[in-house]
Amino acid sequence: MQTSPLPKKKTRVGDETLEHVVVGSGSPTIVLVNGSGGPIEGWHKVLAPLEALSTVFAYNRLGVGGSSKPALPQTVEHMVDVLRTLLREVGVPSPYLLVGHSLGGLIVNLFARRFPSDVAAVVMLDATAPEDPAVMADHETISQCLVRRTMDAIFRHDANVETEHVAQASITIERAGPFPAVPLLVVTGGRPAMSWATPRKAIAARAEHQQKMAGMSSLGRQIIAEHSGHFPQLTEPEVVIAAVREALCLSRPPATIR
């Protein structure tokens, strides 16, 4: 576990500033991509162990932590462009081992398709599949609808935030071309979050999507984190660390493995 303060820095990308951390050494660089609203600190149980394996880069997307508020619509394509530019500005070279949690899975998915030569491997952590937003919208319950409308009424609506654009991600990812043939580990929580409030058809569809994601690469496989819901990096960090290590082993020459 990371016990000392994180060595956060800020880098300007265009007119906006993003907060980030770079620790460790080695290649490929492990790039941690948060879920929606998730801060760098959400990786605290895995950061130090991953640092022992290779260089690790983590960042706060626009609107999170010390990063600027988004000035433009945070489409998945824009978020990929910002991440790639930030990595270059910070001086973190490719290849990258991309780790995407939740909504971060959409960013990782598109990044790998658009820039396959930059990607050594991918690990998905209970990641959002491109098909998920449409299915969840179709199966939204009355209570979920009421909660969403109440939150919209309480908090000022911001058309630039990333959650406003997830519905478009499926089309963007589909048009980006095939997923590269790189090592792909899909870690799925064995205890679906909010299952008591989610229709069974939606849970079944999401489970199917997780299996489908593992098939995006000929080198892909699914891992079930049996005791986890939506945050395996918090509830079963050892499973996440093992998945990243396996991805590293599959992407590196044998003599370079620590």
C-alpha positions in Angstrom: 0.0 0.0 0.0 1.2 3.5 -0.8 1.8 5.2 2.5 3.8 8.3 1.6 2.2 11.3 -0.1 1.9 10.8 -3.9 4.4 12.9 -5.9 1.8 14.7 -7.9 2.6 17.1 -10.6 0.6 19.2 -13.1 1.1 19.5 -16.8 -0.6 21.8 -19.2 -2.3 20.3 -22.3 -3.7 23.1 -24.5 -5.7 25.4 -22.2 -6.2 22.9 -19.5 -4.0 21.5 -16.7 -3.9 17.8 -15.7 -2.7 16.3 -12.4 -0.6 13.2 -12.7 1.9 10.9 -11.0 4.9 8.9 -12.4 6.6 6.4 -10.3 8.9 3.3 -10.8 11.0 2.5 -13.8 11.0 0.1 -16.7 9.1 -0.6 -19.9 6.3 -0.9 -20.9 4.8 1.9 -18.9 1.7 0.9 -16.9 -0.9 3.5 -17.6 -3.8 3.6 -15.0 -7.0 5.0 -16.4 -9.7 5.8 -13.7 -13.4 5.2 -13.8 -15.7 8.2 -14.0 -14.9 10.7 -11.2 -12.2 8.4 -9.8 -9.0 10.1 -8.5 -5.4 8.9 -8.5 -5.8 7.8 -4.9 -8.3 5.1 -6.0 -5.2 3.1 -7.0 -3.6 3.3 -3.6 -3.7 -0.5 -2.9 -2.0 -1.4 -6.1 0.3 1.5 -6.9 3.3 0.5 -4.8 3.3 -3.2 -6.0 3.0 -2.1 -9.6 5.8 0.4 -9.2 8.0 -2.5 -8.2 7.2 -4.1 -11.7 7.7 -1.1 -14.1 7.1 2.6 -14.6 3.6 3.5 -13.5 1.6 6.6 -14.8 -1.7 7.7 -13.2 -3.7 10.9 -13.7 -6.8 12.8 -12.9 -9.0 13.5 -15.9 -10.4 16.9 -16.3 -12.9 17.7 -13.5 -11.2 15.4 -11.0 -8.8 16.4 -8.2 -6.4 19.1 -9.1 -7.1 18.9 -12.8 -8.9 21.7 -14.6 -12.6 21.7 -15.2 -13.4 20.5 -18.7 -13.7 23.3 -21.3 -14.8 21.0 -24.1 -17.2 18.0 -24.3 -15.4 15.0 -22.9 -16.1 12.5 -25.7 -14.2 9.2 -25.6 -12.2 10.3 -28.6 -11.3 13.6 -27.0 -10.2 11.9 -23.8 -8.0 9.5 -25.7 -6.4 12.5 -27.5 -5.8 14.3 -24.1 -4.3 11.2 -22.6 -1.9 10.6 -25.5 -0.8 14.2 -25.5 -0.3 14.2 -21.8 1.9 11.1 -21.9 4.0 12.8 -24.5 4.2 16.1 -22.6 5.2 14.4 -19.4 7.9 12.4 -21.3 6.5 8.9 -20.7 7.4 6.8 -23.7 5.5 4.0 -25.3 4.9 1.1 -25.4 2.1 1.3 -22.8 0.3 -1.4 -20.7 -3.1 0.2 -20.5 -5.2 -0.5 -17.4 -8.8 0.8 -17.6 -11.4 0.7 -14.8 -15.1 1.2 -15.4 -15.6 4.1 -17.8 -11.8 4.1 -18.2 -12.2 0.9 -20.2 -13.9 2.8 -23.0 -10.8 5.1 -23.2 -8.4 2.2 -23.1 -10.5 0.3 -25.8 -10.4 3.2 -28.2 -6.7 4.1 -27.5 -5.6 0.6 -28.3 -7.6 0.6 -31.6 -6.4 4.0 -32.7 -2.7 3.7 -31.7 -2.0 -0.1 -31.7 1.8 0.5 -32.2 1.9 2.3 -28.8 0.2 -0.5 -26.9 2.0 -3.6 -25.4 -1.0 -5.0 -23.5 -4.3 -4.2 -21.9 -6.0 -5.0 -18.6 -9.7 -4.2 -18.1 -11.0 -3.9 -14.5 -14.8 -4.4 -14.4 -14.6 -2.1 -17.4 -17.5 -0.6 -19.3 -18.1 -2.4 -22.6 -19.2 -0.3 -25.6 -22.6 -2.0 -25.5 -23.2 -1.4 -21.8 -24.6 2.2 -21.9 -27.4 1.3 -24.3 -28.4 -1.8 -22.3 -28.4 0.0 -19.0 -30.5 2.8 -20.5 -33.0 0.3 -21.9 -33.4 -1.4 -18.5 -33.4 1.7 -16.4 -35.9 1.2 -13.5 -38.4 3.9 -12.4 -36.4 4.4 -9.2 -33.1 4.8 -11.1 -34.8 7.3 -13.4 -36.1 9.3 -10.5 -32.7 9.4 -8.8 -31.1 10.6 -12.1 -33.6 13.4 -12.6 -33.3 14.5 -9.0 -29.5 14.7 -9.2 -29.8 16.7 -12.5 -32.2 19.1 -10.7 -30.0 19.5 -7.7 -26.6 19.9 -9.5 -26.0 22.2 -12.3 -26.1 20.4 -15.6 -22.7 20.4 -17.5 -22.7 19.2 -21.1 -19.0 18.9 -21.0 -18.7 16.2 -18.4 -17.7 12.7 -19.6 -20.8 10.9 -18.4 -22.8 13.0 -20.9 -21.1 11.3 -23.8 -20.8 7.6 -23.0 -23.7 6.7 -25.3 -21.7 7.8 -28.3 -18.7 5.7 -27.4 -20.0 2.5 -29.0 -20.2 4.1 -32.4 -16.8 5.8 -32.0 -15.1 2.6 -31.0 -16.7 0.5 -33.7 -15.5 3.0 -36.4 -12.0 2.9 -35.0 -11.2 -0.5 -36.5 -10.2 -3.8 -34.9 -8.7 -4.2 -31.4 -5.0 -5.2 -31.8 -3.7 -8.7 -31.2 -2.0 -7.8 -27.8 -2.3 -9.6 -24.4 -5.7 -8.7 -22.9 -6.8 -9.6 -19.4 -10.4 -8.8 -18.6 -11.0 -8.8 -14.8 -14.7 -9.0 -14.0 -16.2 -8.6 -10.5 -18.0 -11.8 -9.5 -20.5 -9.9 -7.4 -22.3 -7.3 -9.7 -22.6 -3.9 -8.0 -26.2 -2.8 -7.2 -27.6 -6.1 -8.2 -30.5 -5.6 -5.9 -31.6 -2.6 -7.9 -30.6 -3.7 -11.4 -32.9 -5.9 -13.6 -31.6 -9.4 -14.2 -31.6 -8.9 -18.0 -29.2 -6.0 -17.6 -26.9 -8.0 -15.3 -26.9 -10.9 -17.8 -26.2 -8.6 -20.7 -23.3 -7.0 -18.9 -21.9 -10.4 -18.1 -22.1 -11.4 -21.7 -20.3 -8.1 -22.7 -17.5 -8.9 -20.3 -16.9 -12.2 -22.0 -17.1 -10.6 -25.4 -14.4 -8.0 -24.4 -12.0 -10.9 -23.6 -12.5 -12.1 -27.2 -11.5 -8.8 -28.7 -7.9 -10.1 -28.9 -6.7 -13.5 -29.9 -4.5 -13.2 -26.8 -7.4 -12.3 -24.5 -8.9 -14.1 -21.5 -11.3 -13.3 -18.7 -10.5 -13.5 -15.0 -13.3 -13.5 -12.4 -12.6 -11.6 -9.2 -14.9 -13.8 -7.1 -15.1 -11.5 -4.1 -15.3 -8.2 -5.8 -18.0 -5.9 -7.1 -17.1 -2.9 -9.3 -13.8 -2.1 -7.7 -11.5 -5.1 -7.7 -8.4 -2.8 -7.3 -9.8 -2.1 -3.8 -11.4 -5.4 -2.8 -9.0 -7.8 -4.4 -5.9 -5.9 -5.2 -3.8 -9.1 -5.4 -6.0 -10.2 -8.4 -5.3 -6.9 -10.2 -1.6 -7.0 -9.5 -1.4 -10.6 -10.8 -3.3 -9.7 -13.9 -1.0 -6.7 -14.7 2.1 -8.9 -14.0 0.7 -11.6 -16.3 0.2 -8.9 -19.0 3.7 -7.7 -18.5 5.1 -11.2 -18.8 3.2 -11.8 -22.0 4.3 -8.5 -23.6 8.0 -8.5 -22.6 11.0 -10.7 -23.6 11.5 -13.3 -20.9 14.9 -11.9 -19.8 13.3 -8.5 -18.8 10.7 -9.9 -16.4 11.3 -8.9 -12.7 
